[in-house]
């Protein structure tokens, strides 16, 4: 890989995905702090239409 496209040495793992005919590499975050700091939240109706299944009785 050309030097100008390499990740810094601090990046130990990457995610690999296909976007059409392209292959995209993105650094794998070392923690979730960036995600939580982004302010992304689920909508108020998230999973509102999900049917709750009854609790299954089990013997151990």
Secondary structure, 3 states (H helix, E strand, C coil): CCHHHCCCCCCCCEEEEEECCEEEEEECCCCCHHHHHCCCCCCCCCCCCCCCCCCCCCCC
